[in-house]
């Protein structure tokens, strides 16, 4: 079995975590290996998280996120969907407290699809995640 680990342990250029307010708020981050984007539509209310890689992801029965740090945890779901070209996986739900806690209070996150692990550093994510949590008020303006 092939294990593919996309990691940020190598000296890679990484963009900062970015919060974008609006009718649908966005929290995003990109590395040289992958992108992660969370959205929140307060009118639904509905959250989503999408992880995108350059190559197709394996089809797997579960999508997991592992948060590494003082509030570490692993969460999993079988309610994920793949993009048309297979390079992205998305999970939607009406509550994302555990995901937001993981991003805000840890040092790194890993998205896990089958035997593929996609690592994201969480440096700079805490303040942007806090702003994303306050999205409902900003979106209503």
ABEGO torsion letter per residue (X at the ends): XBBBBBBAABBBBBBBBBBBBEABBBBBBBBAABBBBBBBBAAOBBBBBBBBBABBBBBBABBBBBBBEAABBBBBBABBBBBAAGABBBBBBABAAAAAAAAAABABBBBBBEABBBBBBABGAAAAAAAAAAAAAAAAX
